[in-house]
Amino acid sequence: MSFPAPSRHALPPNFPIIWKDDVGYDLARIGRVFNHRRPSRYPIAVVQPTNQDHVVEAVLLATKLGCRISIRSGGHSWAAWSVRDDAILIDFGKFNYFSVDDATGVASVSPSTTGRVINQLLEPHGRWFPGGHCPGVAVGGFLLQGGMGWNCKNWGWACENIVAIDVVTAEGRKLRCDKNQNTDLFWAARGAGPGFPAIVTRFHLQTLLRYSHVRDSTFVYPKENYRPALNWVLKISPTFDPDTEIAAIGSYVPGLEGVKTIIRFTTFKNSQEEAETALKPAHATAPPGANITALCTETSLSDQYDLQHAANPEGHRYRVDNCYIKNDADVASVMESAFMDLPTKKSFSLWYSMAPCSRRNHDAGSMQNMALSMQSDHYFAVYAVCETPAGDKECADWVRGIMVPASKQSPGAYLGDADFQERVSMYWNNENAQNLIHVLSKWDSRGLIAGYLNKGDTGSVEGLRSMVKSSWSPNLV
Ligand SMILES: Cc1cc2nc3c(=O)[nH]c(=O)nc-3n(C[C@H](O)[C@H](O)[C@H](O)COP(=O)(O)OP(=O)(O)OC[C@H]3O[C@@H](n4cnc5c(N)ncnc54)[C@H](O)[C@@H]3O)c2cc1C
């Protein structure tokens, strides 16, 4: 399909648009995409707004041209959902806003604000926000899909801290959405992910009081100790200290031979004593056989971002997938192959403890007010990383070889580590999926927002319908 560029005189003066044939187009198209396995998809233009009126203008232009709108906040979607054929890409990279009300702790931020930046800006106010674990993940894509932020297992999903959003609708209207107005859009903003049927220009977030002491206990086990190590952490996680995040990682460790199982406890406290008390039950019960044991090590949020940044290096080609594992499954068996062998030295596997947060919907109905509705006690994801296209096939085969069998022990998956062109799963419970179809149809009946990128890129509502349909029977599209 080809779209004639309208006369540039029809646009407001200095409107920040780069057309396909302009110098700098390719940098604007993919320069901010984290995954270097770059897509062969070509938007007709890239708009780089610096204010909300630019976003309205981009929507009106797309309507006039009969093309779609795709959106980029931080560019960390693994599958590069922002890069779409026949679309105007709105890239929020130059749209920066931050303010905080010290009385309420509510921060207002632009969607491209990253986890590291929001926390640097909040630090002088004695506050913080549990954004994505990697420093460069922006709040835009992260919050819309739920957001597994720091200590999500206890403190809940990051999107539960959204107080309100400002949006531009698919008709170009500016709206505020919160629990009293435009409530269906507010509901969808917490879990719809890349199908959200409007463009968020500002998030209003309840920030949290800052913790002064971040401490980490790490146990590194050889392969042969995988089962005792995993079964130990599975047992102690659900009732562990409520300010402590727990994860198991299968990865290579510098200076050691072979893939290791790393069990990590990261606690957020206000004194050394509190941190030691929190981590003590892990120290007291850890099975023997660890290659390395580091107990209650001093760290900080900034150090943690550096670690995550090193574990997810820039300039690499990523292939990822995930599933929640059923609570009653033999979790160690389901994940075993992913913790035994990795396709490259930089690849890794993750088990992320989600209990007790995963049980709240059953107990208190706390998840009823948002689209996000899929979870279990066990989040399992794999990240295959290579440096050149030559490694792509091996990485893809490994990911598929792990996740296709694992998904048989799974109720569904998380949008954040998904690629709907590779494998489709259930991302919401049935009721919420049906409601989402309704909300998308209501707010974007013409399918202006590009939405879920499925095979064939069939558009927002159709994309969602096909995903919901295909995930009922066979998990593979
Ligand atoms: C290295 C790395 C680490 C990660 N760590 C975590 C983690 O700890 N926890 C976690 O939950 N996830 C994590 N993720 C997944 C990440 O949260 C998602 O990929 C998320 O979509 C990234 O948000 P973004 O704004 O940076 O991405 P983008 O690629 O810019 O956005 C993704 C999509 O979200 C939609 N979108 C974005 N902004 C807007 C907007 N303003 N209005 C409407 N729609 C919008 C669009 O469809 C867009 O294409 C990680 C990803 C990477 C690459």
The ligand as an SDF file (V2000), in Angstrom:
LIG
                    3D

 53 58  0  0  0  0  0  0  0  0999 V2000
   15.8270   -5.4240   28.6830 C   0  0  0  0  0  0  0  0  0  0  0  0
   14.3580   -5.5360   29.0390 C   0  0  0  0  0  0  0  0  0  0  0  0
   13.9900   -5.7210   30.3520 C   0  0  0  0  0  0  0  0  0  0  0  0
   12.6410   -5.8210   30.7160 C   0  0  0  0  0  0  0  0  0  0  0  0
   12.2950   -5.9610   32.0300 N   0  0  0  0  0  0  0  0  0  0  0  0
   10.9840   -5.9910   32.3730 C   0  0  0  0  0  0  0  0  0  0  0  0
   10.5760   -6.0810   33.7460 C   0  0  0  0  0  0  0  0  0  0  0  0
   11.3830   -6.1000   34.6700 O   0  0  0  0  0  0  0  0  0  0  0  0
    9.2600   -6.1400   34.0160 N   0  0  0  0  0  0  0  0  0  0  0  0
    8.3020   -6.0990   33.0240 C   0  0  0  0  0  0  0  0  0  0  0  0
    7.1180   -6.1350   33.3250 O   0  0  0  0  0  0  0  0  0  0  0  0
    8.6660   -6.0120   31.7360 N   0  0  0  0  0  0  0  0  0  0  0  0
    9.9700   -5.9610   31.3850 C   0  0  0  0  0  0  0  0  0  0  0  0
   10.3250   -5.8780   30.0650 N   0  0  0  0  0  0  0  0  0  0  0  0
    9.2770   -5.8590   29.0650 C   0  0  0  0  0  0  0  0  0  0  0  0
    8.8290   -4.4180   28.8480 C   0  0  0  0  0  0  0  0  0  0  0  0
    8.1340   -3.9470   29.9760 O   0  0  0  0  0  0  0  0  0  0  0  0
    7.8980   -4.3100   27.6620 C   0  0  0  0  0  0  0  0  0  0  0  0
    8.5830   -4.6690   26.5150 O   0  0  0  0  0  0  0  0  0  0  0  0
    7.3000   -2.9110   27.5060 C   0  0  0  0  0  0  0  0  0  0  0  0
    6.3970   -2.9160   26.4330 O   0  0  0  0  0  0  0  0  0  0  0  0
    8.3610   -1.8830   27.2640 C   0  0  0  0  0  0  0  0  0  0  0  0
    7.8190   -0.6120   27.3180 O   0  0  0  0  0  0  0  0  0  0  0  0
    8.4570    0.5110   26.3790 P   0  0  0  0  0  0  0  0  0  0  0  0
    7.6080    1.7060   26.4750 O   0  0  0  0  0  0  0  0  0  0  0  0
    9.8940    0.6420   26.6740 O   0  0  0  0  0  0  0  0  0  0  0  0
    8.2960   -0.1990   24.9600 O   0  0  0  0  0  0  0  0  0  0  0  0
    7.7360    0.2850   23.5520 P   0  0  0  0  0  0  0  0  0  0  0  0
    8.3190   -0.6850   22.5790 O   0  0  0  0  0  0  0  0  0  0  0  0
    7.9940    1.7160   23.3300 O   0  0  0  0  0  0  0  0  0  0  0  0
    6.1780    0.0780   23.6830 O   0  0  0  0  0  0  0  0  0  0  0  0
    5.5890   -1.1920   23.5300 C   0  0  0  0  0  0  0  0  0  0  0  0
    4.1740   -1.0250   23.0280 C   0  0  0  0  0  0  0  0  0  0  0  0
    3.3430   -0.5250   24.0880 O   0  0  0  0  0  0  0  0  0  0  0  0
    2.3640    0.3560   23.5430 C   0  0  0  0  0  0  0  0  0  0  0  0
    2.6130    1.7130   24.0550 N   0  0  0  0  0  0  0  0  0  0  0  0
    3.7810    2.2070   24.5040 C   0  0  0  0  0  0  0  0  0  0  0  0
    3.6280    3.4870   24.8920 N   0  0  0  0  0  0  0  0  0  0  0  0
    2.3360    3.8010   24.6880 C   0  0  0  0  0  0  0  0  0  0  0  0
    1.5730    4.9760   24.8930 C   0  0  0  0  0  0  0  0  0  0  0  0
    2.1300    6.0910   25.3710 N   0  0  0  0  0  0  0  0  0  0  0  0
    0.2500    4.9640   24.5800 N   0  0  0  0  0  0  0  0  0  0  0  0
   -0.3280    3.8440   24.0780 C   0  0  0  0  0  0  0  0  0  0  0  0
    0.3580    2.6990   23.8410 N   0  0  0  0  0  0  0  0  0  0  0  0
    1.6770    2.6860   24.1470 C   0  0  0  0  0  0  0  0  0  0  0  0
    2.5410    0.3430   22.0380 C   0  0  0  0  0  0  0  0  0  0  0  0
    1.7280   -0.6600   21.4800 O   0  0  0  0  0  0  0  0  0  0  0  0
    4.0060   -0.0200   21.9050 C   0  0  0  0  0  0  0  0  0  0  0  0
    4.3290   -0.5450   20.6400 O   0  0  0  0  0  0  0  0  0  0  0  0
   11.6540   -5.7550   29.6910 C   0  0  0  0  0  0  0  0  0  0  0  0
   12.0370   -5.5730   28.3590 C   0  0  0  0  0  0  0  0  0  0  0  0
   13.3760   -5.4450   28.0380 C   0  0  0  0  0  0  0  0  0  0  0  0
   13.7780   -5.2360   26.5980 C   0  0  0  0  0  0  0  0  0  0  0  0
  1  2  1  0
  2  3  1  0
  2 52  2  0
  3  4  2  0
  4  5  1  0
  4 50  1  0
  5  6  2  0
  6  7  1  0
  6 13  1  0
  7  8  2  0
  7  9  1  0
  9 10  1  0
 10 11  2  0
 10 12  1  0
 12 13  2  0
 13 14  1  0
 14 15  1  0
 14 50  1  0
 15 16  1  0
 16 17  1  0
 16 18  1  0
 18 19  1  0
 18 20  1  0
 20 21  1  0
 20 22  1  0
 22 23  1  0
 23 24  1  0
 24 25  2  0
 24 26  1  0
 24 27  1  0
 27 28  1  0
 28 29  2  0
 28 30  1  0
 28 31  1  0
 31 32  1  0
 32 33  1  0
 33 34  1  0
 33 48  1  0
 34 35  1  0
 35 36  1  0
 35 46  1  0
 36 37  1  0
 36 45  1  0
 37 38  2  0
 38 39  1  0
 39 40  1  0
 39 45  2  0
 40 41  1  0
 40 42  2  0
 42 43  1  0
 43 44  2  0
 44 45  1  0
 46 47  1  0
 46 48  1  0
 48 49  1  0
 50 51  2  0
 51 52  1  0
 52 53  1  0
M  END
$$$$
